[in-house]
Amino acid sequence: MKFGNITKGFATGLAVIWLAGCASTGTQTAGSGVAGTEDSTVGGAQTAVVTTPLVDPAVQAVIDSGKVQGSVEQIEALLKQDTVHFGFDSDKLSSDDIKALDVQAAYMTSPAGVNSKLVIEGHTDERGTRTYNLALGERRAKAVKSYLALKGISSSRIEVVSYGFEKPVDPSHNEAAWANNRRAVIVPIEG
């Protein structure tokens, strides 16, 4: 008697799978006029099929964390922002940079990013001595690390290095170049 029930259950399951497969290969008709849906006709019955755009898994992890608010486009842009800029002779984070770091922290505390590691590179402009600028670059990198630590990222997952003025992004000798060179760069570590 048990074998008969198992066979019936198996047959029913196969029928459901077969019908689901048939439903997904139905012919499509002109759009329904509703964004994100398409009309599909299967066996004379019309159904709406919801289509969703593909979202980067890292962006989806940030959205799923619920720790930051914003559109997919905003979160994607903030997650890609890998450079934090600083004022002259400063290691203070701006509110715009904090938003990007919040997104980075949300990703790193999500299941998708829980094993990720970073190197934060501190940089300065060319003004000042080599020794002073190495120290300032380190303070900038540590400011980013400290903020991420406040957001729950273990310090052991973040390395800090200072290049001082040794690796300018803009080698010009003017205010615009100096502003671009005063930065901390977030570099993911593979592994």
N, CA, C and O of each residue as an XYZ file, in Angstrom:
764
protein
N       0.818     -1.192      0.000
C       0.000      0.000      0.000
C       0.865      1.261      0.000
O       0.541      2.228     -0.690
N       1.966      1.265      0.768
C       2.843      2.416      0.795
C       3.467      2.663     -0.563
O       3.595      3.813     -0.984
N       3.859      1.603     -1.256
C       4.501      1.728     -2.561
C       3.560      2.414     -3.550
O       4.005      3.216     -4.371
N       2.271      2.109     -3.480
C       1.277      2.732     -4.362
C       1.174      4.227     -4.117
O       1.055      4.999     -5.068
N       1.219      4.653     -2.846
C       1.155      6.079     -2.517
C       2.410      6.814     -3.009
O       2.325      7.947     -3.482
N       3.554      6.170     -2.895
C       4.793      6.774     -3.362
C       4.736      6.940     -4.874
O       5.124      7.982     -5.402
N       4.258      5.927     -5.563
C       4.167      5.972     -7.019
C       3.210      7.075     -7.453
O       3.507      7.818     -8.388
N       2.058      7.190     -6.781
C       1.102      8.243     -7.119
C       1.719      9.623     -6.876
O       1.549     10.533     -7.688
N       2.435      9.776     -5.759
C       3.080     11.056     -5.439
C       4.137     11.408     -6.474
O       4.249     12.560     -6.894
N       4.910     10.409     -6.881
C       5.941     10.622     -7.889
C       5.320     11.010     -9.227
O       5.804     11.920     -9.900
N       4.271     10.332     -9.602
C       3.591     10.626    -10.866
C       2.986     12.031    -10.836
O       3.054     12.760    -11.826
N       2.405     12.403     -9.719
C       1.832     13.741     -9.576
C       2.933     14.799     -9.678
O       2.755     15.819    -10.342
N       4.059     14.559     -9.027
C       5.187     15.489     -9.078
C       5.705     15.664    -10.493
O       5.985     16.782    -10.924
N       5.832     14.559    -11.217
C       6.281     14.644    -12.607
C       5.303     15.436    -13.461
O       5.716     16.215    -14.320
N       4.024     15.243    -13.232
C       3.005     15.962    -14.004
C       3.103     17.472    -13.734
O       2.982     18.277    -14.657
N       3.319     17.848    -12.480
C       3.441     19.257    -12.118
C       4.674     19.861    -12.784
O       4.614     20.969    -13.317
N       5.792     19.137    -12.754
C       7.016     19.623    -13.381
C       6.817     19.769    -14.888
O       7.251     20.754    -15.485
N       6.159     18.782    -15.499
C       5.921     18.823    -16.935
C       5.046     20.025    -17.300
O       5.320     20.732    -18.270
N       3.992     20.246    -16.512
C       3.110     21.377    -16.776
C       3.836     22.703    -16.578
O       3.617     23.646    -17.338
N       4.688     22.786    -15.576
C       5.452     24.009    -15.352
C       6.392     24.257    -16.525
O       6.563     25.398    -16.954
N       6.991     23.212    -17.037
C       7.862     23.342    -18.200
C       7.089     23.796    -19.414
O       7.577     24.626    -20.180
N       5.897     23.272    -19.608
C       5.069     23.691    -20.738
C       4.671     25.154    -20.605
O       4.626     25.880    -21.598
N       4.384     25.586    -19.393
C       3.953     26.969    -19.178
C       5.078     27.939    -19.494
O       4.815     29.054    -19.943
N       6.330     27.542    -19.270
C       7.426     28.468    -19.505
C       7.818     28.554    -20.970
O       8.609     29.425    -21.333
N       7.292     27.683    -21.827
C       7.651     27.734    -23.240
C       6.505     28.221    -24.098
O       6.512     28.017    -25.312
N       5.525     28.856    -23.495
C       4.376     29.358    -24.246
C       4.767     30.488    -25.173
O       5.834     31.084    -25.021
N       3.904     30.785    -26.136
C       4.180     31.881    -27.058
C       3.866     33.198    -26.391
O       2.968     33.302    -25.556
N       4.631     34.207    -26.783
C       4.423     35.521    -26.195
C       3.705     36.410    -27.187
O       3.925     36.328    -28.395
N       2.846     37.259    -26.659
C       2.099     38.204    -27.471
C       2.628     39.599    -27.208
O       3.594     39.760    -26.462
N       2.031     40.586    -27.790
C       2.461     41.971    -27.597
C       2.442     42.322    -26.124
O       1.675     41.745    -25.352
N       3.297     43.280    -25.726
C       3.439     43.672    -24.322
C       2.134     44.124    -23.698
O       1.222     44.573    -24.392
N       2.054     44.002    -22.391
C       0.837     44.329    -21.667
C       0.734     45.806    -21.333
O      -0.321     46.277    -20.908
N       1.835     46.549    -21.525
C       1.799     47.967    -21.181
C       2.228     48.220    -19.757
O       2.304     49.378    -19.346
N       2.516     47.176    -18.978
C       2.968     47.323    -17.608
C       4.462     47.051    -17.583
O       4.910     45.996    -18.033
N       5.230     47.985    -17.066
C       6.674     47.823    -17.022
C       7.042     46.616    -16.186
O       6.475     46.390    -15.117
N       8.007     45.833    -16.684
C       8.470     44.675    -15.937
C       7.620     43.435    -16.144
O       7.854     42.425    -15.481
N       6.634     43.472    -17.047
C       5.820     42.294    -17.307
C       5.722     42.062    -18.802
O       5.911     42.979    -19.602
N       5.427     40.830    -19.165
C       5.142     40.474    -20.541
C       3.901     39.599    -20.518
O       3.689     38.839    -19.574
N       3.079     39.706    -21.559
C       1.925     38.824    -21.663
C       2.389     37.516    -22.276
O       3.197     37.515    -23.205
N       1.892     36.419    -21.771
C       2.234     35.113    -22.301
C       0.948     34.320    -22.433
O       0.133     34.291    -21.511
N       0.763     33.672    -23.585
C      -0.440     32.879    -23.805
C      -0.067     31.410    -23.772
O       0.797     30.967    -24.529
N      -0.715     30.652    -22.897
C      -0.475     29.223    -22.777
C      -1.820     28.530    -22.813
O      -2.660     28.741    -21.937
N      -2.024     27.707    -23.820
C      -3.275     26.949    -23.909
C      -4.499     27.845    -23.891
O      -5.528     27.457    -23.338
N      -4.421     29.032    -24.479
C      -5.575     29.916    -24.548
C      -5.696     30.831    -23.346
O      -6.458     31.796    -23.402
N      -4.968     30.570    -22.241
C      -5.038     31.422    -21.054
C      -3.880     32.413    -21.088
O      -2.752     32.047    -21.417
N      -4.160     33.656    -20.748
C      -3.135     34.688    -20.776
C      -2.629     34.911    -19.351
O      -3.417     35.090    -18.423
N      -1.277     34.897    -19.189
C      -0.676     35.113    -17.879
C       0.378     36.193    -17.994
O       0.947     36.392    -19.068
N       0.646     36.887    -16.915
C       1.694     37.913    -16.884
C       2.962     37.287    -16.330
O       2.931     36.636    -15.285
N       4.066     37.477    -17.017
C       5.353     36.983    -16.575
C       6.174     38.192    -16.154
O       6.420     39.087    -16.963
N       6.594     38.225    -14.913
C       7.375     39.351    -14.403
C       8.834     39.122    -14.768
O       9.397     38.064    -14.488
N       9.435     40.118    -15.393
C      10.851     40.044    -15.721
C      11.593     41.062    -14.867
O      11.141     42.196    -14.705
N      12.724     40.655    -14.327
C      13.518     41.562    -13.514
C      14.899     41.688    -14.142
O      15.454     40.702    -14.625
N      15.453     42.894    -14.138
C      16.793     43.057    -14.691
C      17.813     42.345    -13.799
O      17.598     42.202    -12.595
N      18.909     41.905    -14.387
C      19.959     41.262    -13.620
C      20.657     42.301    -12.766
O      21.014     43.375    -13.250
N      20.850     41.984    -11.502
C      21.502     42.889    -10.570
C      22.813     42.237    -10.140
O      22.854     41.043     -9.842
N      23.869     43.021    -10.111
C      25.167     42.543     -9.653
C      24.978     41.884     -8.279
O      24.330     42.466     -7.409
N      25.531     40.680     -8.070
C      25.354     39.992     -6.779
C      25.845     40.816     -5.585
O      25.261     40.741     -4.504
N      26.904     41.594     -5.767
C      27.401     42.425     -4.665
C      26.388     43.512     -4.323
O      26.155     43.800     -3.149
N      25.790     44.112     -5.338
C      24.762     45.128     -5.125
C      23.550     44.501     -4.446
O      22.981     45.084     -3.523
N      23.159     43.321     -4.901
C      22.021     42.629     -4.295
C      22.295     42.307     -2.829
O      21.397     42.397     -1.993
N      23.533     41.931     -2.517
C      23.898     41.639     -1.129
C      23.745     42.882     -0.256
O      23.291     42.789      0.885
N      24.119     44.037     -0.786
C      23.975     45.294     -0.034
C      22.497     45.610      0.169
O      22.085     45.992      1.264
N      21.704     45.451     -0.881
C      20.261     45.705     -0.787
C      19.633     44.774      0.239
O      18.840     45.204      1.078
N      19.989     43.499      0.168
C      19.421     42.502      1.085
C      19.821     42.748      2.530
O      19.102     42.352      3.447
N      20.970     43.402      2.746
C      21.419     43.656      4.120
C      20.477     44.602      4.850
O      20.354     44.534      6.073
N      19.811     45.485      4.110
C      18.908     46.453      4.718
C      19.625     47.550      5.491
O      18.978     48.331      6.189
N      20.954     47.625      5.380
C      21.724     48.594      6.150
C      21.833     49.952      5.475
O      22.143     50.946      6.132
N      21.581     50.007      4.169
C      21.630     51.275      3.443
C      20.408     51.375      2.546
O      19.866     50.367      2.093
N      19.991     52.588      2.302
C      18.836     52.830      1.457
C      19.307     53.483      0.161
O      20.278     54.240      0.157
N      18.622     53.191     -0.925
C      18.940     53.812     -2.203
C      18.522     52.915     -3.341
O      18.178     51.749     -3.149
N      18.558     53.481     -4.529
C      18.204     52.709     -5.713
C      19.355     51.773     -6.065
O      20.464     51.917     -5.550
N      19.086     50.825     -6.936
C      20.111     49.898     -7.394
C      21.268     50.686     -8.009
O      22.435     50.380     -7.763
N      20.940     51.688     -8.799
C      21.967     52.488     -9.462
C      22.831     53.246     -8.447
O      24.052     53.305     -8.588
N      22.193     53.823     -7.428
C      22.947     54.552     -6.411
C      23.873     53.622     -5.638
O      25.041     53.941     -5.419
N      23.347     52.470     -5.226
C      24.155     51.523     -4.464
C      25.304     51.002     -5.319
O      26.428     50.866     -4.835
N      25.029     50.711     -6.584
C      26.076     50.225     -7.478
C      27.191     51.268     -7.625
O      28.372     50.926     -7.575
N      26.817     52.525     -7.805
C      27.817     53.595     -7.943
C      28.638     53.747     -6.664
O      29.857     53.908     -6.724
N      27.975     53.697     -5.510
C      28.692     53.844     -4.242
C      29.593     52.644     -3.966
O      30.677     52.805     -3.405
N      29.164     51.455     -4.349
C      29.979     50.260     -4.141
C      31.235     50.290     -5.018
O      32.281     49.767     -4.632
N      31.124     50.901     -6.187
C      32.275     51.011     -7.095
C      33.232     52.126     -6.692
O      34.371     52.165     -7.158
N      32.778     53.032     -5.830
C      33.626     54.153     -5.409
C      34.736     53.609     -4.515
O      34.491     53.213     -3.375
N      35.941     53.596     -5.035
C      37.051     53.019     -4.299
C      38.050     54.055     -3.783
O      39.094     53.696     -3.239
N      37.730     55.333     -3.955
C      38.645     56.392     -3.532
C      37.930     57.379     -2.620
O      36.827     57.842     -2.911
N      38.585     57.686     -1.515
C      38.106     58.671     -0.551
C      39.066     59.855     -0.633
O      40.280     59.678     -0.524
N      38.532     61.054     -0.824
C      39.383     62.243     -0.925
C      39.381     63.029      0.382
O      38.421     62.986      1.152
N      40.470     63.741      0.611
C      40.648     64.485      1.857
C      41.024     65.928      1.562
O      41.545     66.252      0.495
N      40.748     66.778      2.532
C      41.166     68.165      2.444
C      42.651     68.288      2.718
O      43.300     67.321      3.119
N      43.190     69.484      2.501
C      44.614     69.741      2.740
C      44.972     69.453      4.191
O      44.313     69.931      5.114
N      46.016     68.672      4.378
C      46.554     68.343      5.705
C      45.485     67.754      6.642
O      45.497     68.009      7.847
N      44.565     66.967      6.073
C      43.443     66.440      6.858
C      43.302     64.937      6.670
O      43.692     64.374      5.647
N      42.730     64.308      7.695
C      42.367     62.895      7.606
C      40.884     62.710      7.966
O      40.471     61.626      8.377
N      40.100     63.767      7.809
C      38.664     63.733      8.122
C      37.865     63.260      6.924
O      38.110     63.688      5.796
N      36.905     62.371      7.171
C      36.045     61.832      6.118
C      34.888     62.782      5.838
O      34.322     63.369      6.760
N      34.538     62.933      4.565
C      33.395     63.776      4.198
C      32.112     62.944      4.262
O      32.170     61.715      4.293
N      30.965     63.608      4.283
C      29.678     62.896      4.345
C      29.448     62.059      3.087
O      28.858     60.982      3.170
N      29.902     62.532      1.927
C      29.757     61.743      0.698
C      30.588     60.465      0.768
O      30.135     59.397      0.355
N      31.803     60.583      1.293
C      32.653     59.404      1.416
C      32.099     58.427      2.447
O      32.240     57.214      2.294
N      31.475     58.949      3.487
C      30.868     58.084      4.508
C      29.748     57.243      3.897
O      29.593     56.074      4.251
N      28.966     57.823      2.983
C      27.908     57.054      2.316
C      28.502     55.875      1.553
O      27.975     54.765      1.613
N      29.593     56.114      0.841
C      30.247     55.037      0.085
C      30.818     53.985      1.032
O      30.742     52.790      0.745
N      31.381     54.410      2.143
C      31.932     53.462      3.116
C      30.823     52.654      3.791
O      31.023     51.487      4.127
N      29.657     53.269      3.990
C      28.517     52.530      4.543
C      28.107     51.388      3.611
O      27.788     50.289      4.066
N      28.119     51.657      2.309
C      27.774     50.618      1.330
C      28.841     49.527      1.334
O      28.520     48.339      1.292
N      30.108     49.931      1.385
C      31.208     48.959      1.441
C      31.075     48.068      2.685
O      31.258     46.853      2.607
N      30.757     48.676      3.822
C      30.600     47.923      5.066
C      29.402     46.981      4.988
O      29.475     45.847      5.462
N      28.306     47.440      4.398
C      27.126     46.574      4.249
C      27.472     45.350      3.411
O      27.028     44.243      3.716
N      28.259     45.543      2.359
C      28.672     44.396      1.545
C      29.579     43.468      2.345
O      29.393     42.252      2.323
N      30.557     44.028      3.048
C      31.528     43.201      3.762
C      30.918     42.437      4.936
O      31.479     41.433      5.373
N      29.779     42.897      5.449
C      29.114     42.170      6.533
C      28.008     41.260      6.019
O      27.383     40.543      6.802
N      27.758     41.280      4.708
C      26.742     40.403      4.114
C      27.328     39.008      3.901
O      28.550     38.857      3.878
N      26.489     37.993      3.746
C      27.011     36.650      3.470
C      27.914     36.604      2.231
O      28.864     35.823      2.193
N      27.630     37.423      1.227
C      28.437     37.421      0.002
C      29.823     38.006      0.226
O      30.772     37.600     -0.446
N      29.965     38.943      1.145
C      31.244     39.620      1.339
C      31.928     39.337      2.651
O      32.930     39.973      2.978
N      31.404     38.386      3.415
C      31.914     38.142      4.759
C      33.376     37.681      4.774
O      34.043     37.817      5.800
N      33.880     37.149      3.686
C      35.274     36.711      3.635
C      36.174     37.680      2.871
O      37.356     37.402      2.669
N      35.621     38.812      2.448
C      36.410     39.760      1.674
C      37.399     40.507      2.574
O      37.152     40.730      3.759
N      38.519     40.882      1.968
C      39.565     41.629      2.668
C      39.957     42.822      1.813
O      39.757     42.825      0.598
N      40.518     43.834      2.461
C      40.897     45.066      1.769
C      42.296     45.506      2.153
O      42.795     45.191      3.233
N      42.917     46.245      1.242
C      44.084     47.047      1.548
C      43.651     48.484      1.322
O      43.063     48.805      0.289
N      43.938     49.339      2.274
C      43.624     50.756      2.113
C      44.947     51.493      1.971
O      45.783     51.488      2.875
N      45.118     52.131      0.809
C      46.339     52.848      0.480
C      46.149     54.335      0.767
O      45.235     54.959      0.228
N      47.002     54.900      1.609
C      46.952     56.318      1.914
C      47.916     57.107      1.040
O      49.062     56.703      0.844
N      47.439     58.245      0.511
C      48.240     59.082     -0.387
C      48.119     60.549      0.024
O      47.158     60.957      0.675
N      49.113     61.316     -0.373
C      49.111     62.755     -0.101
C      49.503     63.507     -1.372
O      49.865     62.901     -2.381
N      49.424     64.834     -1.307
C      49.971     65.621     -2.417
C      51.471     65.783     -2.188
O      52.011     65.274     -1.206
N      52.136     66.483     -3.082
C      53.593     66.565     -3.066
C      54.163     67.553     -2.045
O      55.373     67.579     -1.821
N      53.318     68.350     -1.437
C      53.813     69.361     -0.505
C      54.140     68.724      0.842
O      53.413     67.850      1.313
N      55.216     69.155      1.447
C      55.641     68.611      2.736
C      56.780     67.622      2.574
O      57.144     67.249      1.458
N      57.330     67.206      3.690
C      58.464     66.274      3.646
C      57.971     64.848      3.407
O      56.799     64.529      3.608
N      58.888     64.020      2.980
C      58.555     62.605      2.734
C      58.046     61.945      4.021
O      57.038     61.239      4.004
N      58.740     62.176      5.122
C      58.365     61.570      6.411
C      56.981     62.039      6.844
O      56.145     61.234      7.254
N      56.745     63.343      6.751
C      55.435     63.871      7.148
C      54.321     63.279      6.283
O      53.273     62.891      6.799
N      54.544     63.210      4.978
C      53.519     62.711      4.076
C      53.261     61.212      4.240
O      52.131     60.760      4.061
N      54.283     60.446      4.574
C      54.051     59.022      4.864
C      53.152     58.872      6.090
O      52.256     58.028      6.115
N      53.398     59.699      7.105
C      52.564     59.657      8.310
C      51.134     60.112      8.008
O      50.177     59.512      8.498
N      50.985     61.165      7.207
C      49.655     61.667      6.852
C      48.897     60.638      6.005
O      47.704     60.424      6.215
N      49.572     60.012      5.065
C      48.938     58.963      4.260
C      48.451     57.809      5.129
O      47.379     57.250      4.894
N      49.248     57.462      6.133
C      48.842     56.397      7.054
C      47.626     56.814      7.881
O      46.718     56.010      8.089
N      47.600     58.061      8.353
C      46.438     58.549      9.108
C      45.184     58.500      8.255
O      44.116     58.153      8.759
N      45.284     58.835      6.979
C      44.129     58.803      6.075
C      43.640     57.369      5.886
O      42.440     57.103      5.964
N      44.558     56.459      5.642
C      44.161     55.057      5.477
C      43.548     54.513      6.768
O      42.564     53.774      6.730
N      44.130     54.879      7.898
C      43.593     54.423      9.186
C      42.224     55.035      9.481
O      41.403     54.404     10.147
N      41.962     56.253      8.998
C      40.642     56.863      9.188
C      39.578     56.025      8.482
O      38.494     55.809      9.023
N      39.887     55.558      7.284
C      38.948     54.701      6.548
C      38.792     53.373      7.273
O      37.673     52.894      7.456
N      39.900     52.776      7.685
C      39.851     51.496      8.406
C      39.038     51.626      9.693
O      38.220     50.760     10.003
N      39.261     52.695     10.432
C      38.536     52.893     11.695
C      37.036     53.019     11.462
O      36.234     52.477     12.223
N      36.663     53.738     10.407
C      35.233     53.879     10.128
C      34.614     52.525      9.783
O      33.532     52.193     10.268
N      35.296     51.748      8.949
C      34.776     50.416      8.603
C      34.715     49.517      9.837
O      33.793     48.713      9.964
N      35.685     49.642     10.747
C      35.666     48.863     11.989
C      34.458     49.242     12.844
O      33.845     48.379     13.472
N      34.114     50.541     12.868
C      32.922     50.975     13.605
C      31.650     50.355     13.028
O      30.657     50.183     13.735
N      31.690     50.027     11.751
C      30.532     49.424     11.073
C      30.541     47.902     11.165
O      29.712     47.242     10.539
N      31.470     47.337     11.938
C      31.453     45.895     12.190
C      32.434     45.062     11.390
O      32.362     43.833     11.414
N      33.355     45.710     10.676
C      34.347     44.967      9.911
C      35.554     44.716     10.816
O      36.097     45.652     11.402
N      35.967     43.473     10.927
C      37.109     43.124     11.761
C      38.376     43.784     11.224
O      38.620     43.783     10.018
N      39.163     44.335     12.109
C      40.422     44.982     11.719
C      41.358     44.009     11.019
O      42.186     44.420     10.206
N      41.236     42.732     11.327
C      42.115     41.739     10.697
C      41.827     41.569      9.202
O      42.632     40.976      8.485
N      40.704     42.076      8.734
C      40.342     41.975      7.316
C      40.805     43.187      6.509
O      40.603     43.246      5.296
N      41.431     44.161      7.193
C      41.828     45.397      6.518
C      43.302     45.689      6.794
O      43.715     45.802      7.949
N      44.085     45.810      5.733
C      45.481     46.211      5.841
C      45.589     47.687      5.467
O      44.793     48.198      4.680
N      46.564     48.353      6.030
C      46.794     49.771      5.756
C      48.223     49.935      5.248
O      49.160     49.350      5.793
N      48.376     50.735      4.201
C      49.696     51.068      3.677
C      49.693     52.544      3.279
O      48.692     53.060      2.782
N      50.815     53.209      3.500
C      50.932     54.623      3.106
C      51.996     54.759      2.031
O      53.094     54.215      2.145
N      51.648     55.498      0.984
C      52.603     55.811     -0.070
C      53.024     57.274     -0.036
O      53.869     57.695     -0.826
N      52.438     58.057      0.881
C      52.776     59.469      0.937
C      52.545     60.114     -0.412
O      51.469     59.967     -0.993
N      53.547     60.833     -0.926
C      53.405     61.487     -2.228
C      54.053     60.682     -3.355
O      54.211     61.196     -4.462
N      54.431     59.432     -3.092
C      55.184     58.621     -4.047
C      54.383     58.159     -5.271
O      54.979     57.896     -6.315
N      53.076     58.052     -5.176
C      52.264     57.547     -6.289
C      51.126     58.516     -6.602
O      49.965     58.217     -6.324
N      51.449     59.672     -7.177
C      50.381     60.628     -7.483
C      49.498     60.113     -8.625
O      49.988     59.492     -9.569
N      48.215     60.374     -8.528
C      47.302     60.032     -9.609
C      47.372     61.114    -10.689
O      47.084     60.855    -11.858
N      47.755     62.320    -10.289
C      47.930     63.444    -11.216
C      49.267     64.103    -10.884
O      49.410     64.697     -9.815
N      50.261     64.005    -11.795
C      51.590     64.537    -11.507
C      51.738     66.058    -11.682
O      52.833     66.592    -11.503
N      50.663     66.746    -12.024
C      50.733     68.205    -12.194
C      51.039     68.873    -10.856
O      50.919     68.264     -9.793
N      51.427     70.113    -10.937
C      51.801     70.871     -9.733
C      50.839     72.035     -9.554
O      51.235     73.196     -9.658
N      49.562     71.721     -9.283
C      48.550     72.761     -9.085
C      47.488     72.255     -8.119
O      47.486     71.084     -7.739
N      46.582     73.155     -7.724
C      45.553     72.813     -6.724
C      44.691     71.612     -7.132
O      44.402     70.750     -6.302
N      44.279     71.552     -8.408
C      43.421     70.448     -8.858
C      44.148     69.112     -8.726
O      43.566     68.128     -8.271
N      45.407     69.079     -9.119
C      46.198     67.851     -9.004
C      46.382     67.472     -7.540
O      46.226     66.307     -7.173
N      46.709     68.443     -6.715
C      46.922     68.159     -5.300
C      45.654     67.606     -4.653
O      45.719     66.693     -3.830
N      44.502     68.161     -5.028
C      43.228     67.670     -4.479
C      42.980     66.216     -4.897
O      42.497     65.414     -4.098
N      43.308     65.878     -6.141
C      43.138     64.493     -6.602
C      44.090     63.530     -5.899
O      43.756     62.362     -5.698
N      45.259     64.009     -5.531
C      46.275     63.144     -4.921
C      46.060     62.919     -3.428
O      46.605     61.966     -2.871
N      45.285     63.765     -2.773
C      44.996     63.596     -1.332
C      43.867     62.581     -1.204
O      42.691     62.938     -1.275
N      44.228     61.320     -1.016
C      43.214     60.276     -1.102
C      43.618     59.028     -0.330
O      44.772     58.847      0.061
N      42.615     58.172     -0.127
C      42.827     56.800      0.325
C      42.114     55.929     -0.697
O      40.968     56.198     -1.055
N      42.781     54.897     -1.162
C      42.233     54.011     -2.174
C      41.950     52.651     -1.551
O      42.807     52.069     -0.886
N      40.731     52.149     -1.775
C      40.323     50.854     -1.234
C      40.556     49.801     -2.316
O      39.975     49.863     -3.399
N      41.417     48.836     -2.002
C      41.783     47.798     -2.965
C      41.370     46.441     -2.399
O      41.889     46.030     -1.361
N      40.439     45.730     -3.064
C      40.066     44.394     -2.593
C      41.237     43.421     -2.744
O      41.993     43.491     -3.713
N      41.374     42.528     -1.791
C      42.391     41.476     -1.852
C      41.715     40.207     -2.325
O      40.724     39.772     -1.739
N      42.232     39.622     -3.361
C      41.684     38.360     -3.873
C      42.085     37.242     -2.923
O      43.178     37.239     -2.355
N      41.183     36.308     -2.771
C      41.555     35.158     -1.950
C      40.507     34.758     -1.085
O      40.664     33.802     -0.326
